Every structure is written in structure tokens, then in C-alpha cells.
Amino acid sequence: MNEEDSTVCRFLSFKGVTGEQFLDESKLLVAAVSHFNDPLDCCPKYDGLARQRLEAFHNPPGRAPIPEDPSVTARVMDKTRFDYPMGWRREFSKEFGVVCFSETHRNNLMWSHYSDSHRGFAIEFDRRADFLKALFLKVEYSDKRPCVVSSPDEQILATKSAEWRYEREWRLVMPLRALPWDTKTKRHYIPVAMSTVRKVFVGWMVASSDLQRVLSLRMNHPHIEVRRMVPFLDSFEMEDLSWDDPALPPLA
């Protein structure tokens, strides 16, 4: 089995509270789907429900059919296009939180978008870790949004636009009532056993002071391997080397 098939990575920044909470307190902060960066993420289509409601409105039981009213149709369609999908996100976020992971630590866009433009870090977890045994969903990528009428919640949660395919994402979904509350960040979190961490990768533009923070973490948990990303000489691809490999460029 390829090593990446048995692990997942969480990309973080040294600057953000999510990175600080992991390094300082071994916590993974959970996010609300209503705060995802793609407003169409977890935003199901309601066209089937719209047709059902319009059909019920125009054909009331035991009464004569009502002629179609364009203004009513427009109001229903506006709600199904905008209000209802966003409402699904809001309602789900009241009860559940999500932590997002990736199958790979080698994607340039992931480092750019989620790890402070290659200045952050990525934590590699064993996919068999106990805390990942809850509802852990592999994201599927599609050109079509799932329909709320015919799709289970798990499918709505784990379907994204095909444009996001490079993320190779997995999502851990947890009920908020089962999670502790962090008073500092005012967010729920998952306590992480450091024994589940295999490696920490730092970006190739990491600051020396931030690398020292990771090395300090390893002092208390010597099983964790620390590696630094570096670009290949002749391509845009990245590889990872041991943090003290002499082939690495000096840190700022």
C-alpha cells in the first residue's frame, strides 16, 4: 500500500489560531460549513422540491386547479436558488462541525491556499487514528450539485465542484454536542493524541523561528518525523526532505 493511501494531511498556518492551537495544545479546531470558502460547497439544489411545491400549489387536493401565476413561480424559484440552499448550510452548522484533510502533502495549490503561501505546515495523520473513526467522508467531485430531495446528507457534505479535484479531500464530521469548547477561540475542537501524528511537513519558505516551533514539538514526541518541502530543480512539483538535509536552501 502506498504510504499516502494510509495517511491524511491537515494544512495549517503558523499565523492562524488553528495552527497555534495544534502546536500549543494538541487541538484541531472544527469549522462550520457555513464558513467554507466556496459558497456552493454543501449547498444542495432544491429544484425537485420546487417542482413539488409548485405542483401542490397549482393542484390543491379536492379543488379545481389554480392557473399558474408567474409571480408565485418566480418567488418559489428565487427561494430554491438562494434561500433554501444557504439555509441548509446554516442549519447544519448549528449541530455539526467539520475538519478537512487531504490525501496528499505535495500539492502546490494546497500549500499556497491553506499554509500561508508555503510558509506554514502540514500534519500527517495515520488514517486509522481513533479520532478519524467517526463520520469520515471521502469527497467526490462533480459538475452537478446534489439534490436535497434525492441525496442523503452524507452525499451533500461530500460533493464538491470538479474544479476542487486537486484537493483530494476527506472530511471528518462531528456533532458539536460531543466536542469540547475552547474558550480562547470560541470554537469547538477535537483533542488529538500526538501518537497519531506521523510527520510534520514545513513549507519550503518556512521561517527559521517557525521551524524551531515544530522541532520543539518533536522533542516531546520523538516519533514524529519533521520534513521540509522543496521544489524540484526542473519542474513545478515538490518533494520533501529531512528538515536538516544539507541539500536544502538556508532559511530566512
C-alpha positions as CSV (number, residue, x, y, z in Angstrom):
1,M,0.0,0.0,0.0
2,N,1.3,3.5,-0.9
3,E,2.0,5.5,2.2
4,E,-0.3,8.3,1.1
5,D,-3.1,5.7,0.9
6,S,-2.9,5.2,4.7
7,T,-2.5,8.8,5.8
8,V,-4.2,12.1,5.5
9,C,-2.8,15.6,6.0
10,R,-4.1,18.8,7.6
11,F,-2.7,22.0,6.2
12,L,-2.2,24.9,8.7
13,S,-0.6,28.2,9.1
14,F,1.8,29.3,11.9
15,K,0.0,32.6,12.0
16,G,-3.6,31.4,12.4
17,V,-5.3,30.2,15.6
18,T,-5.8,26.7,14.1
19,G,-2.0,26.3,13.8
20,E,-1.4,27.7,17.2
21,Q,-4.0,25.5,18.9
22,F,-2.5,22.4,17.4
23,L,1.2,23.3,18.2
24,D,0.5,24.6,21.7
25,E,-2.5,22.5,22.9
26,S,-2.8,19.5,20.5
27,K,-6.3,20.6,19.4
28,L,-7.9,20.5,15.9
29,L,-10.4,23.3,15.7
30,V,-13.6,22.4,13.8
31,A,-15.2,24.6,11.2
32,A,-18.8,25.4,10.2
33,V,-19.8,24.5,6.6
34,S,-21.4,27.9,6.5
35,H,-17.9,29.4,6.7
36,F,-16.4,27.3,3.8
37,N,-14.6,29.4,1.2
38,D,-16.8,28.1,-1.6
39,P,-20.4,29.3,-1.1
40,L,-21.7,26.4,-3.3
41,D,-20.0,23.8,-1.0
42,C,-22.6,22.0,1.0
43,C,-25.3,24.0,-0.9
44,P,-27.7,21.4,-2.4
45,K,-30.0,22.1,-5.2
46,Y,-33.7,22.3,-4.5
47,D,-35.2,22.1,-8.0
48,G,-37.1,18.9,-7.3
49,L,-38.6,20.4,-4.1
50,A,-39.6,23.5,-6.1
51,R,-41.4,21.4,-8.7
52,Q,-43.2,19.5,-5.9
53,R,-44.3,22.7,-4.2
54,L,-45.5,24.4,-7.4
55,E,-47.4,21.3,-8.4
56,A,-49.1,21.1,-5.0
57,F,-49.9,24.8,-5.1
58,H,-51.4,24.7,-8.6
59,N,-53.3,21.4,-8.0
60,P,-54.7,21.5,-4.5
61,P,-56.5,18.3,-3.4
62,G,-60.3,18.4,-3.7
63,R,-60.2,21.7,-5.6
64,A,-60.1,23.0,-9.1
65,P,-56.6,23.6,-10.5
66,I,-55.2,27.0,-10.0
67,P,-53.8,28.7,-13.1
68,E,-50.1,29.3,-13.0
69,D,-49.1,32.7,-11.5
70,P,-45.7,33.8,-12.8
71,S,-45.1,35.9,-9.7
72,V,-45.6,32.9,-7.4
73,T,-43.4,30.8,-9.6
74,A,-40.7,33.5,-9.5
75,R,-40.9,33.7,-5.7
76,V,-40.6,29.9,-5.3
77,M,-37.7,29.7,-7.7
78,D,-35.9,32.5,-6.0
79,K,-36.1,30.7,-2.7
80,T,-34.9,27.4,-4.2
81,R,-32.0,29.1,-5.9
82,F,-30.8,31.2,-3.0
83,D,-32.6,31.0,0.4
84,Y,-33.1,27.2,0.8
85,P,-29.6,26.1,-0.2
86,M,-27.9,28.6,2.1
87,G,-30.4,27.7,4.8
88,W,-29.2,24.0,4.6
89,R,-25.7,25.2,5.3
90,R,-26.8,27.4,8.2
91,E,-29.0,24.7,9.9
92,F,-26.3,22.0,9.5
93,S,-23.7,24.3,11.0
94,K,-25.8,24.7,14.2
95,E,-25.4,21.0,15.0
96,F,-22.2,19.7,13.3
97,G,-18.6,20.8,12.7
98,V,-16.1,19.6,10.1
99,V,-12.3,19.2,9.9
100,C,-10.9,19.0,6.4
101,F,-7.9,16.8,5.4
102,S,-6.1,15.9,2.1
103,E,-4.7,12.7,0.8
104,T,-1.5,14.5,-0.3
105,H,1.0,16.9,1.1
106,R,2.6,17.5,-2.3
107,N,0.1,19.8,-4.0
108,N,1.4,23.4,-4.6
109,L,-2.1,24.9,-4.5
110,M,-2.8,23.4,-1.1
111,W,0.4,24.9,0.3
112,S,-0.5,28.3,-1.3
113,H,-4.1,28.4,-0.2
114,Y,-4.1,26.8,3.2
115,S,-0.5,27.1,4.5
116,D,0.3,30.7,4.2
117,S,1.9,30.5,0.7
118,H,4.3,27.7,1.6
119,R,5.3,29.3,5.0
120,G,3.0,27.1,7.0
121,F,3.0,23.4,7.8
122,A,1.0,20.2,7.2
123,I,0.4,17.4,9.8
124,E,0.3,13.8,8.6
125,F,-2.0,11.5,10.5
126,D,-2.4,7.8,10.4
127,R,-5.8,7.3,8.7
128,R,-6.6,4.6,11.3
129,A,-6.4,7.0,14.2
130,D,-9.3,6.6,16.6
131,F,-10.5,10.2,16.2
132,L,-11.0,9.6,12.5
133,K,-13.3,6.7,13.1
134,A,-16.4,8.9,13.3
135,L,-18.1,10.0,10.1
136,F,-15.0,10.3,7.8
137,L,-16.1,11.1,4.3
138,K,-14.0,11.0,1.1
139,V,-15.1,14.0,-1.1
140,E,-16.3,13.2,-4.6
141,Y,-16.0,15.8,-7.3
142,S,-18.8,16.6,-9.8
143,D,-20.1,19.2,-12.2
144,K,-23.6,18.7,-10.7
145,R,-24.7,19.7,-7.2
146,P,-26.5,17.0,-5.2
147,C,-30.3,17.4,-4.9
148,V,-31.8,17.7,-1.4
149,V,-34.8,15.6,-2.4
150,S,-32.8,12.5,-3.6
151,S,-29.4,12.8,-1.9
152,P,-28.6,11.8,1.7
153,D,-26.9,14.3,3.9
154,E,-23.5,12.5,3.6
155,Q,-23.6,13.0,-0.2
156,I,-24.4,16.7,0.2
157,L,-21.5,17.0,2.7
158,A,-19.0,15.1,0.5
159,T,-19.7,16.5,-3.0
160,K,-17.7,19.5,-4.4
161,S,-17.3,21.1,-7.8
162,A,-14.9,19.3,-10.1
163,E,-12.7,22.4,-10.0
164,W,-11.6,21.4,-6.5
165,R,-10.5,17.9,-7.5
166,Y,-6.8,18.7,-6.8
167,E,-7.5,18.9,-3.1
168,R,-8.2,15.1,-2.8
169,E,-10.2,16.0,0.3
170,W,-11.5,13.9,3.2
171,R,-13.9,15.4,5.8
172,L,-14.4,14.5,9.4
173,V,-17.9,15.3,10.5
174,M,-18.6,15.6,14.3
175,P,-21.7,16.6,16.3
176,L,-20.9,19.7,18.2
177,R,-22.6,18.4,21.3
178,A,-19.9,15.7,21.6
179,L,-17.0,18.1,21.3
180,P,-15.3,20.3,24.0
181,W,-15.4,24.1,23.7
182,D,-12.3,26.2,23.5
183,T,-12.9,29.5,25.5
184,K,-10.0,31.3,23.9
185,T,-11.0,30.8,20.2
186,K,-14.7,30.3,21.0
187,R,-14.8,27.2,18.8
188,H,-15.3,23.5,19.3
189,Y,-12.3,21.3,18.9
190,I,-11.1,17.7,18.7
191,P,-8.3,16.7,21.2
192,V,-5.5,14.9,19.3
193,A,-3.3,12.2,20.6
194,M,0.1,13.0,19.3
195,S,0.8,9.3,18.9
196,T,-1.5,9.6,15.8
197,V,0.9,12.1,14.1
198,R,3.4,10.5,11.8
199,K,5.1,13.5,10.3
200,V,5.1,17.3,10.1
201,F,5.9,18.9,6.8
202,V,7.0,22.5,6.8
203,G,6.7,24.7,3.7
204,W,9.9,25.4,1.7
205,M,9.6,29.1,2.6
206,V,9.2,28.5,6.4
207,A,10.8,30.9,8.8
208,S,13.6,29.5,10.9
209,S,11.7,30.5,14.1
210,D,8.6,28.6,13.0
211,L,10.7,25.5,12.1
212,Q,12.1,25.7,15.7
213,R,8.5,25.5,17.0
214,V,8.0,22.2,15.1
215,L,11.3,20.9,16.3
216,S,10.3,21.7,19.9
217,L,7.2,19.7,19.4
218,R,9.3,16.8,18.2
219,M,11.5,17.0,21.4
220,N,8.4,15.9,23.4
221,H,7.2,13.4,20.7
222,P,10.4,12.0,19.1
223,H,8.5,9.5,16.9
224,I,7.3,12.5,14.8
225,E,9.4,12.9,11.6
226,V,10.0,16.5,10.5
227,R,10.4,17.1,6.8
228,R,10.7,20.2,4.6
229,M,9.1,20.7,1.2
230,V,11.4,21.9,-1.6
231,P,10.7,22.3,-5.4
232,F,12.4,20.1,-8.0
233,L,15.1,21.8,-10.0
234,D,13.3,21.5,-13.3
235,S,9.6,21.4,-12.6
236,F,6.8,22.9,-10.5
237,E,6.5,19.7,-8.5
238,M,7.5,19.4,-4.8
239,E,9.4,16.8,-2.9
240,D,10.1,16.5,0.9
241,L,13.4,16.1,2.5
242,S,14.5,15.7,6.1
243,W,14.5,19.1,7.8
244,D,18.3,19.0,8.2
245,D,19.2,17.7,4.8
246,P,22.3,19.6,3.6
247,A,20.7,19.9,0.1
248,L,18.0,22.3,1.4
249,P,18.4,26.1,0.9
250,P,19.1,28.1,4.0
251,L,16.1,29.5,6.0
252,A,15.3,33.2,6.4
